[in-house]
Amino acid sequence: MLLLCFAIVMDKASAQKSTVDQKRWNAYWIDVPGQAKDYEVCLFRKTLDIAAKPANYVVKVSGDNRYKLFVNGTLVSIGPARGDFYYWNYETVDLAPYLATGKNVISAIVVNEGSWKPAAQMSYGTGFILQGATEAEEAINTNNTWKCLHDTAYHPLAVALIYSYYVAGPGELVDMKLQPKNWQIPGFDDSNWPQANRLGKGWPKGQFNFDDGRELVPSPIPAREMIMQRLQVMRKAEGVKLPAGFPAHVGPVTIPANTKATILLDQTYLTNAYPSLFISGGKGAGVSMSYAEGMYIIEPGNKNWRAQGHKGNRNEIEGKRFVGRKDSIISDGSDLQEFTPFNWRTYRYLQLVVQTKDEPLVIVDIYGKATGYPFQYNAKLESENKQLDTILQIGWHTARLCSWETYMDCPYYEQLQYIGDTRIQAMVSYYDSGDDRLARNAITLLDHSRIAEGITESRYPTAIPQLIPTFSLWWIGMLHDYYMYRNDSRFVADKLPGERQVLSFFNRYQQADGSLKNAPYWEFTDWAGGKDWSAGTAPIGANGNSSILDMQLLWAYQIASELENKLGSKEFAARYQKLALQLKQTIRNKYWVAAKNLYADRPEKRCFFSACQCIGDTNRRCRWHTIQSHQQKTADRYFAGAGVYLL
């Protein structure tokens, strides 16, 4: 018996349209006076005197690139959730639980990573803004009454020897002696700190302004969760003796003077977390924390560095090398120095390397705070085969790792929201959780990315534009999925103009018989190898035709016709249906090979890619054993969830 109960009931709150502020803000964007730096960490603080602890004290807060907001030294908000210049998110936070009668300090750390920033990060320039929700809270609006300082302790660390495309930002190098102490609590003397530089006012989206290029909107997603998470196991230690139970239990570790120690710690599973390290003493000592999904196999004698990029069994560490993103600090010798990187890190393995000088250094503690989009798992699986539930849980863990402020293709290397990955991830969210807010955000962000020619970008948000036109067709697929699984037709109908623009782009490259010819940009299908494949693009015939491109367009016309018929224009529905019928016949005539009972990749009919078969015919489900396993993976990833068979 197999029982599946999926969480696809509608969250009524998700159907409500996001609202924007109608009231103008009185707060200003602020930064630190002086020469702007390519990579900078800015500190801001404001003292607030209150006669009695309020029941509520609500503020709206944003930053560029990122901010962390504190009240009396307690972290209360991290943001903003990534968007773009026309939809720059702010978070809404109630500070009341953290305020005390008398003096309070509202403070923020703002990081702008400049040219080092992740590919997913858009930026207008360093800035911080906080706006009180009512007149009472406007006492702490950002303006030139705030104090500020450039934190010169921070420098970016390049990420070296990553055996993959890596665009997720730098590591951090922090010289602890340059950091101000206790600056986030009342009583700190900030008289030598300059007043903040007042930039333009904050402007809610839709209001006219000359001052700023970021149109502010309330974040459409909830705050990401933060959960205490201790590292579990010590796998290797050199140059130091560790106490029993470390690191799962708190236990000071002393590194003697003039010693190099290396400690390899294992979370035992992959996580996204903010690692925190607490040290004492060890003036001038260098400490690094490096992060890896798994150790890399060493192939002696092979000088091709790319050939070294294999992990093998990730439980194994012997005969392997550690390669990964790294943060480093230089100890100032004081007690209880704390380091937490500004952005979260992805790791299973965390490697500590300590090089002391004339003083011993004590590792007081090390742990992480796991973070992610706050999905709740609501699906249920009952089966005599218990392994199925294990598989389901592994899949859910993977989905959680790839969900923060957006969906991500991977949390370690890119952190980019690609449509090809995001469509599958959104479906997992519908089925396993029922929370559709991150999916709605993805559909909306990708809709914002559409260029003048009509197609969306392949991934968004991003500071590095990339165009994969077929991913725009899969964005239409995301709309159709949402229509099928969520009870929110209004949201889908609002996106139909974008669907029409995407299809208008493709229609310009259709021949008289409906087949696509020489469509521009990167017509990516999969990272499959083999003859006639180039950079993930499936074989294209001498006349510019490709069955896999035609089939994807056919599928998009079919589902667009359905959406238009139900929610939009009957005229568009009829047009798309007519184009689909023509293209269906053309595909049969141009690519079908009766002798093989297969669809060819191109009109020359020499190659037969598995994805063509997957979406080409619903009645031929028993022939997959004849298709190469790598190509089968492609079919599973991109097409098996299409929801319709075409021909």
Beta strands, then each sheet from edge to edge (+ up, - down):
strand 1: 2-5
strand 2: 28-31
strand 3: 40-50
strand 4: 58-64
strand 5: 66-71
strand 6: 74-79
strand 7: 88-94
strand 8: 102-112
strand 9: 127-132
strand 10: 147-150
strand 11: 154-157
strand 12: 171-175
strand 13: 197-201
strand 14: 203-204
strand 15: 215-218
strand 16: 225-229
strand 17: 233-238
strand 18: 253-255
strand 19: 260-281
strand 20: 286-292
strand 21: 296-297
strand 22: 320-321
strand 23: 325-330
strand 24: 337-339
strand 25: 345-355
strand 26: 361-372
strand 27: 380-383
strand 28: 592-593
strand 29: 598-599
sheet 1: 1+ 27-
sheet 2: 2+ 13-
sheet 3: 6+ 5- 8+ 3- 10+
sheet 4: 9+ 4- 7+ 15+ 14+
sheet 5: 11+ 12- 23- 20+ 25- 19+ 17-
sheet 6: 11+ 12- 23- 20+ 25- 19+ 24-
sheet 7: 11+ 12- 23- 20+ 25- 19+ 26- 16+
sheet 8: 11+ 12- 23- 20+ 25- 19+ 26- 18+
sheet 9: 21+ 22-
sheet 10: 28+ 29-
end
